[in-house]
């Protein structure tokens, strides 16, 4: 007895087409989103590099500021200007 082939109905053909279309769209969207994620990660790494560079610059500037506001530097500038440091004239104001 030979097996008879059953013909696919219109609904079955439509469901098969829809299934393959959905699978194709899922694969395309996965690749698209991975590409987007990669480009975003590259941008994040570039920004991290810029932030690190700026933090180093800020740290360097903070060190320079601390050197300029040191007591020794103020006394040196005062001595060059002809002023002298007198501890008796210093007034401490407290709240």
Backbone torsions as a table, in degrees:
resi	resn	phi	psi	omega
1	UNK	NA	123.2	179.6
2	UNK	-82.0	140.8	179.9
3	UNK	-79.4	134.1	178.9
4	UNK	-89.3	137.0	177.4
5	UNK	-82.3	130.4	179.0
6	UNK	-88.7	132.7	-180.0
7	UNK	-78.0	143.4	179.4
8	UNK	-80.6	139.2	179.2
9	UNK	-79.8	170.4	179.9
10	UNK	-62.5	-38.4	179.7
11	UNK	-64.9	-43.0	180.0
12	UNK	-64.2	-41.7	178.0
13	UNK	-62.7	-41.9	179.7
14	UNK	-65.4	-40.1	179.6
15	UNK	-66.8	-39.7	178.3
16	UNK	-65.2	-44.9	178.5
17	UNK	-62.1	-44.2	179.3
18	UNK	-63.3	-39.7	179.1
19	UNK	-63.9	-48.3	179.7
20	UNK	-65.4	-37.5	177.7
21	UNK	-64.3	-42.3	178.7
22	UNK	-63.6	-44.7	179.1
23	UNK	-61.6	-43.2	178.4
24	UNK	-61.3	-45.3	-180.0
25	UNK	-63.8	-37.9	178.3
26	UNK	-63.4	-45.9	179.5
27	UNK	-62.6	-43.2	180.0
28	UNK	-64.4	-43.5	-179.6
29	UNK	-67.0	-36.2	177.3
30	UNK	-62.1	-46.8	179.0
31	UNK	-64.4	-40.0	179.2
32	UNK	-62.2	-47.4	-178.0
33	UNK	-69.0	-32.1	175.3
34	UNK	-66.4	-39.4	177.6
35	UNK	-64.7	-42.9	177.7
36	UNK	-62.5	-43.4	179.5
37	UNK	-61.9	-40.6	178.3
38	UNK	-63.3	-44.1	-179.7
39	UNK	-66.8	-36.6	177.3
40	UNK	-66.7	-40.7	178.3
41	UNK	-63.2	-37.7	177.4
42	UNK	-63.4	-44.3	177.9
43	UNK	-62.2	-40.6	179.4
44	UNK	-62.1	-43.6	179.5
45	UNK	-64.9	-38.8	176.3
46	UNK	-62.5	-44.0	179.7
47	UNK	-66.3	-36.9	176.7
48	UNK	-61.7	-40.3	177.0
49	UNK	-62.2	-43.6	178.5
50	UNK	-64.0	-41.2	179.9
51	UNK	-64.1	-43.1	179.1
52	UNK	-62.4	-43.2	178.6
53	UNK	-61.7	-44.2	-179.5
54	UNK	-67.2	-36.7	177.2
55	UNK	-63.1	-39.4	177.6
56	UNK	-64.5	-41.9	177.6
57	UNK	-62.9	-43.9	179.7
58	UNK	-62.7	-41.1	179.2
59	UNK	-63.8	-41.6	178.3
60	UNK	-62.6	-43.9	179.4
61	UNK	-66.3	-35.9	177.3
62	UNK	-63.6	-41.0	178.0
63	UNK	-63.7	-41.0	178.2
64	UNK	-63.6	-41.4	178.5
65	UNK	-62.7	-44.1	179.4
66	UNK	-62.4	-36.3	176.6
67	UNK	-66.2	-40.7	-177.6
68	UNK	-71.4	-28.2	-178.4
69	UNK	-96.3	9.1	180.0
70	UNK	-69.9	155.4	-178.4
71	UNK	-63.3	-38.5	-179.7
72	UNK	-62.9	-41.5	180.0
73	UNK	-66.5	-40.6	178.5
74	UNK	-64.6	-40.4	178.4
75	UNK	-65.6	-38.4	178.3
76	UNK	-64.1	-44.8	178.9
77	UNK	-65.3	-40.1	179.0
78	UNK	-65.0	-41.2	179.6
79	UNK	-65.6	-38.1	179.0
80	UNK	-67.7	-28.6	-179.9
81	UNK	-88.1	-1.5	179.3
82	UNK	87.2	15.2	178.1
83	UNK	-100.5	159.9	175.6
84	UNK	-131.5	154.4	-177.1
85	UNK	-90.5	121.5	177.8
86	UNK	-122.8	113.8	-176.0
87	UNK	-67.7	-23.1	-178.9
88	UNK	-71.7	-20.1	-178.7
89	UNK	-91.2	-2.6	-178.3
90	UNK	-82.5	127.0	-179.9
91	UNK	-113.6	129.5	179.0
92	UNK	-102.9	124.7	-178.9
93	UNK	-105.9	127.5	178.9
94	UNK	-121.4	149.8	178.5
95	UNK	-82.4	NA	NA
